[in-house]
Amino acid sequence: MNSDKYQDITDTELLGRFYREGDNQWLGILLQRYTLLLLGVCMKYLKNEEEAKDSVQQIFLKAITEMQKYKVDYFKSWIYMVAKNHCLMKLRDKNKTPVEINEKMIGVSPEEDDSKLAHYRKDKTLSLLTEILEELPAEQKTCVRLFYLEKQSYQQITERTGYTLMQVKSYIQNGKRNLKITLQKRMDQP
């Protein structure tokens, strides 16, 4: 399918068609739009062109699978997070050597070790937050995304969603609380 003839259709419209019709061609057009972005993200993290190209293909497959299970509202930010998380997981898999061995074998200082551990925890937290956000009830997910990720005001969110000001505040507060509780539970799991 020639995606050039669909360049005037917004991401939101393509998503809508995909969810309404269940036709993967719409998702294919959307993924094609972001191929260079995904390749750039993968190159940034993996520093290897072949590995980055392979990763883009794996991300496409993951997107097709995940989007049939979950409704994605903001494709660009969602696919970016999928790509970033994929790359971080690949990097973690490469570096599965325990910290103690690294320290003894290559002389990593405790300060460097703490920095790597803090970086790993931050990445794990971000990955978990992305997953948990997708699990929130639709209203909470929408309001939390608009408020925290798109930096919109309560008023902008009410105008965009049609929810009342009180509903928006409630959805954000409850969504934030649910994210925190679920994140804590998952961080405590081994």
DRENVODO-203587 format. One line per field, with one value per residue (C-alpha): residue in three letters; x, y, z. Coordinates in steps of 0.1 Angstrom, whole numbers, always signed. Each point is the difference from the previous one (the first is absolute). Example, Ala and Ser with C-alpha at 12.3 -4.5 7.8 and 13.67 -1.06 7.14 Angstrom:
REM residues 2
rest	ALA, SER
x	+123, +14
y	-45, +34
z	+78, -7
END
This chain:
REM residues 190
rest	MET, ASN, SER, ASP, LYS, TYR, GLN, ASP, ILE, THR, ASP, THR, GLU, LEU, LEU, GLY, ARG, PHE, TYR, ARG, GLU, GLY, ASP, ASN, GLN, TRP, LEU, GLY, ILE, LEU, LEU, GLN, ARG, TYR, THR, LEU, LEU, LEU, LEU, GLY, VAL, CYS, MET, LYS, TYR, LEU, LYS, ASN, GLU, GLU, GLU, ALA, LYS, ASP, SER, VAL, GLN, GLN, ILE, PHE, LEU, LYS, ALA, ILE, THR, GLU, MET, GLN, LYS, TYR, LYS, VAL, ASP, TYR, PHE, LYS, SER, TRP, ILE, TYR, MET, VAL, ALA, LYS, ASN, HIS, CYS, LEU, MET, LYS, LEU, ARG, ASP, LYS, ASN, LYS, THR, PRO, VAL, GLU, ILE, ASN, GLU, LYS, MET, ILE, GLY, VAL, SER, PRO, GLU, GLU, ASP, ASP, SER, LYS, LEU, ALA, HIS, TYR, ARG, LYS, ASP, LYS, THR, LEU, SER, LEU, LEU, THR, GLU, ILE, LEU, GLU, GLU, LEU, PRO, ALA, GLU, GLN, LYS, THR, CYS, VAL, ARG, LEU, PHE, TYR, LEU, GLU, LYS, GLN, SER, TYR, GLN, GLN, ILE, THR, GLU, ARG, THR, GLY, TYR, THR, LEU, MET, GLN, VAL, LYS, SER, TYR, ILE, GLN, ASN, GLY, LYS, ARG, ASN, LEU, LYS, ILE, THR, LEU, GLN, LYS, ARG, MET, ASP, GLN, PRO
x	+0, +13, +1, +6, -36, -9, +24, -29, -16, +10, +14, -32, -21, +22, -3, -38, -2, +23, -22, -33, +9, +26, +20, +38, +6, -8, +24, +26, -3, +4, +30, +16, -3, +21, +26, +27, -9, +2, +33, +14, -10, +14, +33, +2, -2, +16, +27, -1, -19, -8, -12, -21, -16, -8, -15, -22, -15, -5, -17, -23, -10, -5, -21, -23, -5, -4, -24, -24, -2, +1, -14, +28, -10, +33, +19, +32, +7, -11, +22, +30, -4, -3, +32, +19, -11, +9, +35, +5, -10, +24, +28, -9, +0, +35, +13, -14, +32, -4, +13, +25, +16, +3, +16, +27, +7, +2, +5, -33, +0, -28, -11, -3, -18, -25, -5, -7, -24, -19, -2, -13, -26, -12, -3, -19, -23, -7, -7, -24, -17, -6, -15, -21, -13, -14, -19, -18, -37, -4, -11, +29, +25, -11, +0, +34, +16, -14, +10, +35, +12, -16, +2, -36, -19, -32, -20, +17, -8, -37, -3, +18, -18, -34, +5, -10, +28, -8, +2, +33, +15, -14, +12, +35, +1, -13, +22, +31, -9, -6, +33, +18, -16, +5, +35, +9, -14, +19, +32, -2, -3, +33
y	+0, +34, +20, +33, +3, -2, +27, +25, -24, +7, -27, +2, -7, -29, -14, +4, -19, -27, -5, +2, -22, -22, +3, -1, +21, +31, -9, -8, +36, +13, -21, +10, +37, -6, -24, +27, +11, -36, -6, +32, -11, -35, +15, +24, -29, -30, +18, -27, +4, -36, -5, +32, -12, -34, +18, +21, -31, -15, +32, -2, -35, +10, +30, -21, -25, +25, +23, -28, -5, +36, +33, +25, +37, +18, -22, +20, +2, -36, -14, +21, -16, -35, +6, +14, -28, -26, +15, +2, -36, -11, +19, -15, -35, +6, +11, -28, -4, +6, +33, -19, -17, +33, +17, -28, -5, +35, +21, +19, +25, -1, +35, -12, -31, +21, +22, -30, -15, +33, +2, -36, +7, +32, -19, -28, +25, +18, -33, -11, +33, -2, -35, +10, +31, -22, -20, +30, +5, +20, +33, -1, -9, +27, +27, -11, +0, +34, +16, -16, -9, +27, +27, +11, +19, -12, +24, -12, -36, +8, +16, -29, -29, +15, -10, +25, +18, -22, -32, +10, +8, -33, -21, +15, -4, -36, -9, +13, -19, -32, +4, +4, -29, -24, +12, -6, -35, -9, +15, -21, -32, -19
z	+0, -9, +32, -18, -9, +37, +11, +7, +24, +36, +24, +20, -31, -10, +36, -2, -33, +14, +31, -19, -29, +16, -32, +5, -32, +21, +26, -27, -13, +35, +7, -33, +10, +31, -15, +0, +35, +12, -18, +16, +35, -5, -14, +30, +25, -18, -20, -27, -33, -6, +36, -3, -33, +16, +30, -21, -15, +34, +12, -30, +10, +36, -11, -21, +28, +28, -19, -6, +37, +13, -13, -6, -1, -7, -25, -3, +37, +5, -28, +12, +35, -15, -20, +29, +23, -26, -3, +37, +4, -27, +18, +33, -15, -14, +34, +22, +19, +37, +14, +24, -30, -19, +30, +5, -37, -14, +32, +0, +28, +26, -12, -37, +12, +20, -31, -22, +26, +3, -38, -2, +27, -18, -33, +17, +16, -33, -17, +27, +0, -37, +4, +30, -17, -28, +26, +16, -7, -33, +17, +25, -27, -23, +26, +15, -35, -9, +33, +6, -35, -21, +28, -6, +26, +17, -22, -32, +10, +7, -34, -18, +18, +9, +37, +27, +19, +31, -21, -15, +35, +13, -29, +3, +38, -1, -30, +18, +31, -19, -19, +33, +17, -29, -6, +36, -1, -32, +12, +31, -21, -6
END
